[in-house]
Amino acid sequence: METDDMFLQFEDDLDNIAGGSSSVGDNTGSSSQQTTPTPRRRAQSRLLELERHVAINGCISMTIAPGAEKPISPHAVRFSQAIGMCMLTTFKEFQADCHRHFKKYSDPEEARANPPNALVGRDGDWYFLCDHYISRAFQEQSQTNKAAKKKQPYNHSSGSKSFLQRQYELAKRKGEPVDRVELFRETHVRAGTFVSQVAEDANNQMLELQSQPTPEGSQPLSEDEICDQVLGRRPGYSKGLG
């Protein structure tokens, strides 16, 4: 998709995006919990299912019939949903890159005069973003997202890459499956040190549960049960898997 089309399609979403921040803060302005998943959260859940399938199988089969414009296969719907989520993620990353470029300049007018390489010659698009960055709505959303990020107990070191993608890459590199406990450590350590004391404590608790002897006649806790017990769990979301 051309960047022009991306601006047209996602222009309305800009007010909800502050510099590519995590969606963790999406509900901070709400005084009550949502009981019905939003279309965006449903799409994220479906994408999670697709990523799990790819992590296990490495790929998905896709058939495009001769002369047809759409793929036809049992996975076609989820494939389409995943593409939609990837496009939204790509746009958010592009917008975040533009915002980082904008913040290099202390004077907004100087920033307007120096667009990033991707928008050289496209003054209208760059001016639109500059106006957005200095708008009151964007500034308020940015502060809300920053406050929400500070409240996250398990800030990770995985960047924009999903945990399931990291899990797949780690398993491929090691030549063996990577469970959620090991994945938590891999995604919460930077330069050999945990990103926070809370993350280190959680990792130690999970390792302790793994090492505990199993009472006779009972089953040992699974990796998922250990993670859920230490990290907590809410419907449609698994901590440690993004």
DANORKA-V818857 format. One record per run of one state. SS is the DSSP state (alpha for helix, beta for strand, coil for the rest). FROM is the first residue (numbers start at 1). TO is the last residue. If there is no record, write none. Layout:
BEGIN
ss:SS from:FROM to:TO
ss:SS from:FROM to:TO
END
This chain:
BEGIN
ss:coil from:1 to:2
ss:alpha from:3 to:16
ss:coil from:17 to:22
ss:alpha from:23 to:27
ss:coil from:28 to:38
ss:alpha from:39 to:57
ss:coil from:58 to:63
ss:beta from:64 to:64
ss:coil from:65 to:70
ss:beta from:71 to:71
ss:coil from:72 to:75
ss:alpha from:76 to:102
ss:coil from:103 to:107
ss:alpha from:108 to:112
ss:coil from:113 to:116
ss:alpha from:117 to:119
ss:coil from:120 to:122
ss:alpha from:123 to:133
ss:coil from:134 to:135
ss:alpha from:136 to:151
ss:coil from:152 to:162
ss:alpha from:163 to:174
ss:coil from:175 to:179
ss:alpha from:180 to:186
ss:coil from:187 to:188
ss:beta from:189 to:190
ss:coil from:191 to:192
ss:beta from:193 to:194
ss:coil from:195 to:196
ss:alpha from:197 to:211
ss:coil from:212 to:222
ss:alpha from:223 to:231
ss:coil from:232 to:232
ss:beta from:233 to:234
ss:coil from:235 to:236
ss:beta from:237 to:238
ss:coil from:239 to:242
END
